[in-house]
Amino acid sequence: MRLLCQDHADLLELEAPVLDARPGAVLLAQSPVFPGGGGQLQDRAALAWAGGESAITAVRADGRGLWHEFDSDDEIAGTVRVAVDPAFRKLMCELHTLAHIANSIVFREFGGALLTGAQLSADGTFRVDFDLPGADADRLRVLDGPINDVIRQDLPVGAFFMPWDEAAATPGLFRSKAVSPPRGADGHVRIVEIAGLDRQGCGGTHLASTGQARPVKILKVDNKGRQNRRIKVGFTEGWV
């Protein structure tokens, strides 16, 4: 399902009619909430209706739209308002953009190394795992230099859709060793592009340019098995 936040990242509040409901959940045709996935956490968001308000605990798609689950037994009808926490969305956009930068540099500098895992964290850090048997850990520990260089260049970040089969046949667009970005119902896949640096399939949210991100440092490099190398990254001044 194509998410509203993929085309309208700045839309953080929305009024929508309830298509269906059960105790503790409503089905909406559209929503500004990113439901989580690809290592990115679900947006923090709230649902308001005529009789109350509650935090949204989960968002799940079905063929008709998006079910929004919340901590209440109320069965809602009519219209609801969905509001996304702007500070948390911005943090996720920032971390996801930085993860793409790190991914692109490792892919380029380490012979097309594939991603084996990624996770953005609410504490303002992220980790990226790569298939890098025998990699020199000292080279990985200084990746913050080229990452921060890309931040200073303030490169535009955008996205477009292309046929999934064409993307799958294009080297470098699918970077995960184990999984591929999902094929949309229309047979397309979303590609995120950092101008002049990187293109790869991704369904998450990102900054409009690399210069909107804060400088980072490599916090830790770990061996996770014989081939997997984990790089943990955080802001130079921490995050509150």
Backbone hydrogen bonds in HBPLUS format (Angstrom, degrees):
<---DONOR---> <-ACCEPTOR-->    atom                        ^
c    i                          cat <-CA-CA->   ^        H-A-AA   ^      H-
h    n   atom  resd res      DA  || num        DHA   H-A  angle D-A-AA Bond
n    s   type  num  typ     dist DA aas  dist angle  dist       angle   num
A0006-GLN N   A0003-LEU O   3.10 MM   3  5.42 149.4  2.20 105.6 114.7     1
A0007-ASP N   A0004-LEU O   3.14 MM   3  5.62 141.8  2.29 110.8 119.8     2
A0008-HIS N   A0004-LEU O   2.86 MM   4  5.91 150.6  1.95 154.8 164.6     3
A0011-LEU N   A0008-HIS O   3.14 MM   3  5.57 161.9  2.18 113.6 119.3     4
A0084-VAL N   A0012-LEU O   2.79 MM  72  5.10 161.8  1.82 158.7 164.1     5
A0014-LEU N   A0082-VAL O   2.93 MM  68  5.32 147.3  2.04 149.0 158.0     6
A0082-VAL N   A0014-LEU O   2.81 MM  68  5.32 166.5  1.83 158.5 161.4     7
A0016-ALA N   A0080-VAL O   2.92 MM  64  5.61 158.6  1.97 157.0 164.2     8
A0080-VAL N   A0016-ALA O   2.96 MM  64  5.61 166.6  1.98 156.3 156.9     9
A0018-VAL N   A0078-GLY O   2.81 MM  60  5.71 164.4  1.84 173.5 169.7    10
A0019-LEU N   A0027-LEU O   2.87 MM   8  5.43 163.2  1.90 165.8 165.0    11
A0027-LEU N   A0020-ASP O   2.86 MM   7  5.04 165.0  1.88 147.9 145.3    12
A0022-ARG N   A0025-ALA O   3.07 MM   3  5.39 166.0  2.09 148.5 148.8    13
A0025-ALA N   A0022-ARG O   3.00 MM   3  5.39 150.8  2.09 149.0 140.8    14
A0024-GLY N   A0074-ASP O   3.18 MM  50  5.86 166.7  2.20 147.0 145.8    15
A0070-PHE N   A0024-GLY O   2.96 MM  46  5.28 157.6  2.01 139.0 141.0    16
A0026-VAL N   A0068-HIS O   3.04 MM  42  5.32 147.5  2.15 133.3 142.0    17
A0068-HIS N   A0026-VAL O   2.74 MM  42  5.32 162.7  1.77 157.3 162.1    18
A0028-LEU N   A0066-LEU O   2.96 MM  38  5.39 163.7  1.99 141.6 144.5    19
A0066-LEU N   A0028-LEU O   2.88 MM  38  5.39 169.6  1.89 160.9 161.7    20
A0043-ASP N   A0034-PHE O   3.01 MM   9  5.44 165.8  2.03 154.5 157.4    21
A0037-GLY N   A0040-GLN O   2.97 MM   3  5.32 160.6  2.01 151.7 153.6    22
A0040-GLN N   A0037-GLY O   3.13 MM   3  5.32 162.2  2.16 112.4 113.9    23
A0120-LEU N   A0039-GLY O   2.81 MM  81  5.78 168.5  1.82 154.2 150.4    24
A0085-ASP N   A0044-ARG O   2.76 MM  41  5.48 173.8  1.76 163.0 160.7    25
A0056-ILE N   A0045-ALA O   2.89 MM  11  5.60 174.3  1.89 142.4 142.6    26
A0046-ALA N   A0083-ALA O   2.85 MM  37  5.37 154.9  1.91 150.4 158.3    27
A0083-ALA N   A0046-ALA O   2.99 MM  37  5.37 163.0  2.02 153.5 158.4    28
A0047-LEU N   A0054-SER O   2.79 MM   7  5.44 169.7  1.80 166.4 168.3    29
A0054-SER N   A0047-LEU O   2.91 MM   7  5.44 154.1  1.97 152.8 161.5    30
A0048-ALA N   A0081-ARG O   2.86 MM  33  5.11 158.1  1.91 149.6 156.4    31
A0081-ARG N   A0048-ALA O   2.88 MM  33  5.11 160.2  1.92 147.6 153.8    32
A0049-TRP N   A0052-GLY O   2.85 MM   3  5.42 171.1  1.86 160.7 161.1    33
A0052-GLY N   A0049-TRP O   3.17 MM   3  5.42 161.2  2.20 111.0 116.6    34
A0057-THR N   A0069-GLU O   2.77 MM  12  5.55 152.2  1.84 137.7 146.1    35
A0069-GLU N   A0058-ALA O   2.87 MM  11  5.16 171.5  1.87 155.8 158.3    36
A0060-ARG N   A0067-TRP O   2.90 MM   7  5.09 156.1  1.95 142.5 150.0    37
A0067-TRP N   A0060-ARG O   2.65 MM   7  5.09 167.0  1.67 162.0 157.1    38
A0062-ASP N   A0065-GLY O   2.91 MM   3  5.58 160.0  1.95 158.4 160.8    39
A0072-SER N   A0070-PHE O   3.00 MM   2  5.85 129.2  2.27 108.2  93.2    40
A0089-ARG N   A0085-ASP O   3.13 MM   4  6.30 161.7  2.16 153.0 158.6    41
A0090-LYS N   A0086-PRO O   2.96 MM   4  6.08 160.9  2.00 145.6 150.9    42
A0091-LEU N   A0087-ALA O   3.05 MM   4  6.30 154.4  2.12 142.2 148.9    43
A0092-MET N   A0088-PHE O   3.00 MM   4  6.28 163.1  2.02 152.1 155.9    44
A0093-CYS N   A0089-ARG O   2.89 MM   4  6.16 158.7  1.94 154.2 160.5    45
A0094-GLU N   A0090-LYS O   2.89 MM   4  6.09 156.8  1.95 148.8 155.3    46
A0095-LEU N   A0091-LEU O   2.88 MM   4  6.13 170.9  1.89 159.2 160.8    47
A0096-HIS N   A0092-MET O   2.89 MM   4  5.92 159.3  1.93 146.4 152.7    48
A0097-THR N   A0093-CYS O   3.00 MM   4  6.09 156.7  2.05 143.8 150.0    49
A0098-LEU N   A0094-GLU O   3.00 MM   4  6.23 161.8  2.03 150.8 155.9    50
A0099-ALA N   A0095-LEU O   2.85 MM   4  6.07 150.1  1.94 145.9 154.5    51
A0100-HIS N   A0096-HIS O   3.07 MM   4  6.35 148.2  2.17 142.7 150.3    52
A0101-ILE N   A0097-THR O   3.06 MM   4  6.42 152.8  2.14 146.1 153.7    53
A0102-ALA N   A0098-LEU O   2.91 MM   4  6.22 166.7  1.93 154.9 157.5    54
A0103-ASN N   A0099-ALA O   2.88 MM   4  6.00 159.8  1.92 144.7 151.0    55
A0104-SER N   A0100-HIS O   2.87 MM   4  6.05 161.6  1.90 150.0 154.4    56
A0105-ILE N   A0101-ILE O   3.06 MM   4  6.32 155.4  2.12 151.6 157.7    57
A0106-VAL N   A0102-ALA O   3.02 MM   4  6.25 166.9  2.04 155.8 159.1    58
A0107-PHE N   A0103-ASN O   2.88 MM   4  6.01 164.1  1.90 153.3 158.5    59
A0108-ARG N   A0104-SER O   3.04 MM   4  6.14 150.6  2.13 138.4 145.8    60
A0109-GLU N   A0105-ILE O   2.81 MM   4  5.91 166.4  1.82 154.4 158.5    61
A0110-PHE N   A0106-VAL O   2.85 MM   4  5.46 143.2  1.98 147.1 152.0    62
A0112-GLY N   A0107-PHE O   2.76 MM   5  4.27 145.2  1.88 150.6 147.9    63
A0131-ASP N   A0114-LEU O   2.94 MM  17  5.63 160.4  1.98 162.9 169.0    64
A0115-LEU N   A0175-ARG O   2.87 MM  60  5.84 155.1  1.93 147.2 151.8    65
A0177-LYS N   A0115-LEU O   2.77 MM  62  5.77 162.5  1.80 164.1 160.7    66
A0116-THR N   A0129-ASP O   2.81 MM  13  5.22 167.6  1.83 125.4 129.6    67
A0129-ASP N   A0117-GLY O   2.81 MM  12  4.88 170.6  1.82 147.6 145.4    68
A0119-GLN N   A0127-ARG O   3.04 MM   8  5.45 154.6  2.10 150.7 152.5    69
A0127-ARG N   A0119-GLN O   3.00 MM   8  5.45 156.2  2.06 146.5 154.1    70
A0121-SER N   A0125-THR O   2.94 MM   4  5.46 148.4  2.05 172.1 165.8    71
A0124-GLY N   A0121-SER O   3.24 MM   3  5.88 155.2  2.30 120.0 120.9    72
A0126-PHE N   A0233-VAL O   2.97 MM 107  5.45 153.2  2.04 150.4 157.7    73
A0233-VAL N   A0126-PHE O   2.81 MM 107  5.45 170.6  1.82 169.5 172.8    74
A0128-VAL N   A0231-ILE O   3.00 MM 103  5.44 152.7  2.07 146.5 154.4    75
A0231-ILE N   A0128-VAL O   2.94 MM 103  5.44 168.3  1.95 152.0 155.6    76
A0130-PHE N   A0229-ARG O   2.91 MM  99  5.37 154.5  1.97 145.2 153.2    77
A0229-ARG N   A0130-PHE O   2.96 MM  99  5.37 157.9  2.01 150.0 157.3    78
A0132-LEU N   A0227-GLN O   2.80 MM  95  5.44 142.5  1.94 162.3 160.4    79
A0135-ALA N   A0132-LEU O   3.22 MM   3  5.45 158.0  2.27 133.2 128.4    80
A0139-ARG N   A0136-ASP O   3.04 MM   3  5.53 132.3  2.28 109.9 121.3    81
A0140-LEU N   A0137-ALA O   3.08 MM   3  5.06 120.4  2.46  94.0 109.0    82
A0141-ARG N   A0137-ALA O   2.98 MM   4  6.25 144.2  2.11 148.2 158.3    83
A0143-LEU N   A0140-LEU O   3.29 MM   3  5.43 163.0  2.32 112.7 112.5    84
A0145-GLY N   A0142-VAL O   3.21 MM   3  5.96 155.8  2.27 116.9 121.8    85
A0147-ILE N   A0143-LEU O   3.08 MM   4  6.29 159.8  2.12 154.9 161.3    86
A0148-ASN N   A0144-ASP O   2.92 MM   4  5.92 165.1  1.94 144.9 148.7    87
A0149-ASP N   A0145-GLY O   3.03 MM   4  6.28 142.6  2.18 143.7 155.0    88
A0150-VAL N   A0146-PRO O   3.14 MM   4  6.38 152.1  2.22 143.9 148.9    89
A0151-ILE N   A0147-ILE O   3.11 MM   4  6.53 152.1  2.19 145.9 154.0    90
A0152-ARG N   A0148-ASN O   3.00 MM   4  6.26 160.3  2.04 147.2 151.6    91
A0153-GLN N   A0149-ASP O   3.08 MM   4  6.37 137.5  2.27 140.4 151.9    92
A0153-GLN N   A0150-VAL O   3.18 MM   3  5.06 126.4  2.48  92.1 106.0    93
A0154-ASP N   A0151-ILE O   3.11 MM   3  5.48 152.2  2.19 109.1 117.3    94
A0210-THR N   A0155-LEU O   2.85 MM  55  5.27 155.5  1.91 144.9 150.8    95
A0195-ALA N   A0156-PRO O   2.95 MM  39  5.58 160.7  1.99 162.9 168.1    96
A0157-VAL N   A0208-ALA O   2.87 MM  51  5.06 161.7  1.90 133.1 128.1    97
A0158-GLY N   A0193-GLU O   2.89 MM  35  5.29 163.4  1.91 154.4 159.6    98
A0193-GLU N   A0158-GLY O   2.81 MM  35  5.29 167.9  1.82 142.7 146.9    99
A0160-PHE N   A0191-ILE O   2.95 MM  31  5.41 151.5  2.03 147.9 157.1   100
A0191-ILE N   A0160-PHE O   2.72 MM  31  5.41 171.5  1.73 173.6 176.7   101
A0162-MET N   A0189-VAL O   3.07 MM  27  5.66 156.9  2.13 151.3 156.5   102
A0189-VAL N   A0162-MET O   2.86 MM  27  5.66 150.8  1.95 157.5 164.9   103
A0167-ALA N   A0163-PRO O   2.99 MM   4  6.32 159.2  2.03 154.8 161.2   104
A0164-TRP N   A0187-GLY O   2.86 MM  23  5.86 177.3  1.86 144.6 145.4   105
A0168-ALA N   A0164-TRP O   2.82 MM   4  6.05 162.1  1.85 157.6 162.5   106
A0169-ALA N   A0165-ASP O   3.17 MM   4  6.28 137.6  2.36 135.4 145.2   107
A0170-THR N   A0167-ALA O   3.04 MM   3  5.12 159.1  2.08 105.8 112.4   108
A0173-LEU N   A0170-THR O   3.34 MM   3  6.10 170.2  2.35 143.2 143.7   109
A0201-GLY N   A0173-LEU O   2.74 MM  28  5.69 162.4  1.77 157.1 155.3   110
A0184-GLY N   A0188-HIS O   2.81 MM   4  5.18 164.6  1.83 160.9 162.9   111
A0187-GLY N   A0184-GLY O   2.83 MM   3  5.06 161.7  1.86 114.6 117.9   112
A0202-CYS N   A0190-ARG O   3.04 MM  12  5.91 153.8  2.11 138.2 146.0   113
A0192-VAL N   A0200-GLN O   2.90 MM   8  5.58 165.6  1.92 155.1 150.7   114
A0200-GLN N   A0192-VAL O   3.04 MM   8  5.58 152.9  2.12 148.0 156.5   115
A0194-ILE N   A0198-ASP O   2.86 MM   4  5.08 155.4  1.92 139.3 147.6   116
A0197-LEU N   A0194-ILE O   2.88 MM   3  5.47 161.2  1.92 144.5 145.4   117
A0198-ASP N   A0194-ILE O   3.00 MM   4  5.08 165.9  2.03 143.1 147.4   118
A0212-GLN N   A0209-SER O   3.21 MM   3  5.86 167.0  2.23 116.3 120.3   119
A0213-ALA N   A0210-THR O   3.09 MM   3  5.75 167.5  2.10 120.7 124.4   120
A0236-THR N   A0215-PRO O   3.12 MM  21  5.94 161.0  2.16 128.9 130.5   121
A0217-LYS N   A0234-GLY O   2.80 MM  17  5.68 153.2  1.87 167.0 174.2   122
A0234-GLY N   A0217-LYS O   3.12 MM  17  5.68 165.0  2.15 161.8 166.4   123
A0219-LEU N   A0232-LYS O   2.77 MM  13  5.41 151.1  1.85 144.8 152.4   124
A0220-LYS N   A0232-LYS O   3.42 MM  12  5.16 153.8  2.49 132.4 131.7   125
A0232-LYS N   A0220-LYS O   2.89 MM  12  5.16 172.4  1.90 156.2 157.7   126
A0222-ASP N   A0230-ARG O   2.88 MM   8  5.05 160.4  1.92 145.7 152.3   127
A0230-ARG N   A0222-ASP O   2.84 MM   8  5.05 164.5  1.86 147.3 152.5   128
A0224-LYS N   A0228-ASN O   2.82 MM   4  5.01 165.1  1.85 141.0 144.5   129
A0238-GLY N   A0235-PHE O   3.18 MM   3  4.91 167.1  2.20 102.1 104.6   130
